[in-house]
Amino acid sequence: MTSDSTTAATPVRLLAISGSLRAASHCTAVLRHVGTMLPAAVTQQLTTLGQVPLYDGDLDGATPPAAVAELKDAIAQADGLVICSPEYNYGIPGVLKNAIDWASRPGFASPLKGKPALIITASPGALGGVRAQAQIRDALAATLARPLSRPHVAIPLIATRFQDGRLVDTTTLEMLQAAIGDLLAEIRLLAAARG
Ligand SMILES: Cc1cc2nc3c(=O)[nH]c(=O)nc-3n(C[C@H](O)[C@H](O)[C@H](O)COP(=O)(O)O)c2cc1C
């Protein structure tokens, strides 16, 4: 982004990352819906982690596996990240942690460094995956990414928030709208500071 990037008309690119590989994933559906809620100048690419292999330091060289290279390139091209993840056994799903591990190299100088990131969790349970949220935040902080400092976006009872495959719950939509606004404000703030 250029020095005029504090204006609402300047293009902003978001990368959406789902922590679930299921075809019928609620988290992926939430991200798809987020893509429809964005202002005109903001675009979102949705990436899937299904092809990302398990982290292997022996493969982590100048030519990493293709899916890893694609993921890191997509992160590098994005102005900000939107992550929506379930909680598995009170924590971060392995596929998401694995992807963060790959993307975090070289340490403290990876495409994740300085990247604003909105973290969303969703669960069929009453807590909305909030325990995973803390672990996602910690993992991102270790990479020097910038997980947003704002109230948690945790969506409980996720299946009830959808009707005929569409996210319709007003409270959830309002929560997402506010969070997206905060992410875009952070992106524009950083762009302005960079000049
Ligand atoms: C291995 C496993 C562990 C799970 N552990 C939790 C958990 O600790 N807390 C929770 O709220 N839901 C847990 N769940 C339920 C997931 O939140 C639920 O499957 C969720 O819908 C998955 O998200 P998705 O619809 O995006 O795939 C678990 C599911 C699996 C498969």
The ligand as an SDF file (V2000), in Angstrom:
LIG
                    3D

 31 33  0  0  0  0  0  0  0  0999 V2000
  -10.8180  -33.7150   17.5090 C   0  0  0  0  0  0  0  0  0  0  0  0
  -11.8650  -32.7180   17.8950 C   0  0  0  0  0  0  0  0  0  0  0  0
  -11.7850  -32.0720   19.0910 C   0  0  0  0  0  0  0  0  0  0  0  0
  -12.7330  -31.1240   19.4410 C   0  0  0  0  0  0  0  0  0  0  0  0
  -12.5790  -30.4360   20.6010 N   0  0  0  0  0  0  0  0  0  0  0  0
  -13.3910  -29.3800   20.8440 C   0  0  0  0  0  0  0  0  0  0  0  0
  -13.1460  -28.5160   21.9430 C   0  0  0  0  0  0  0  0  0  0  0  0
  -12.2220  -28.6890   22.7110 O   0  0  0  0  0  0  0  0  0  0  0  0
  -13.9580  -27.4560   22.1230 N   0  0  0  0  0  0  0  0  0  0  0  0
  -15.0030  -27.1920   21.2730 C   0  0  0  0  0  0  0  0  0  0  0  0
  -15.6880  -26.1890   21.4560 O   0  0  0  0  0  0  0  0  0  0  0  0
  -15.2810  -27.9970   20.2210 N   0  0  0  0  0  0  0  0  0  0  0  0
  -14.4820  -29.0870   19.9920 C   0  0  0  0  0  0  0  0  0  0  0  0
  -14.7210  -29.8860   18.9080 N   0  0  0  0  0  0  0  0  0  0  0  0
  -15.8780  -29.6100   18.0520 C   0  0  0  0  0  0  0  0  0  0  0  0
  -15.5290  -28.6390   16.9570 C   0  0  0  0  0  0  0  0  0  0  0  0
  -15.5970  -27.3530   17.5030 O   0  0  0  0  0  0  0  0  0  0  0  0
  -16.5280  -28.8150   15.8330 C   0  0  0  0  0  0  0  0  0  0  0  0
  -16.2740  -30.0710   15.2190 O   0  0  0  0  0  0  0  0  0  0  0  0
  -16.4910  -27.6570   14.8590 C   0  0  0  0  0  0  0  0  0  0  0  0
  -17.7190  -27.5330   14.2060 O   0  0  0  0  0  0  0  0  0  0  0  0
  -15.4830  -27.8360   13.8080 C   0  0  0  0  0  0  0  0  0  0  0  0
  -15.4600  -26.6670   13.0100 O   0  0  0  0  0  0  0  0  0  0  0  0
  -15.8560  -26.6850   11.4820 P   0  0  0  0  0  0  0  0  0  0  0  0
  -17.3600  -26.8010   11.3980 O   0  0  0  0  0  0  0  0  0  0  0  0
  -15.3490  -25.4010   10.9410 O   0  0  0  0  0  0  0  0  0  0  0  0
  -15.1920  -27.8970   10.8860 O   0  0  0  0  0  0  0  0  0  0  0  0
  -13.8170  -30.8540   18.5690 C   0  0  0  0  0  0  0  0  0  0  0  0
  -13.9000  -31.5440   17.3480 C   0  0  0  0  0  0  0  0  0  0  0  0
  -12.9360  -32.4570   17.0180 C   0  0  0  0  0  0  0  0  0  0  0  0
  -13.0380  -33.1510   15.6740 C   0  0  0  0  0  0  0  0  0  0  0  0
  1  2  1  0
  2  3  1  0
  2 30  2  0
  3  4  2  0
  4  5  1  0
  4 28  1  0
  5  6  2  0
  6  7  1  0
  6 13  1  0
  7  8  2  0
  7  9  1  0
  9 10  1  0
 10 11  2  0
 10 12  1  0
 12 13  2  0
 13 14  1  0
 14 15  1  0
 14 28  1  0
 15 16  1  0
 16 17  1  0
 16 18  1  0
 18 19  1  0
 18 20  1  0
 20 21  1  0
 20 22  1  0
 22 23  1  0
 23 24  1  0
 24 25  2  0
 24 26  1  0
 24 27  1  0
 28 29  2  0
 29 30  1  0
 30 31  1  0
M  END
$$$$
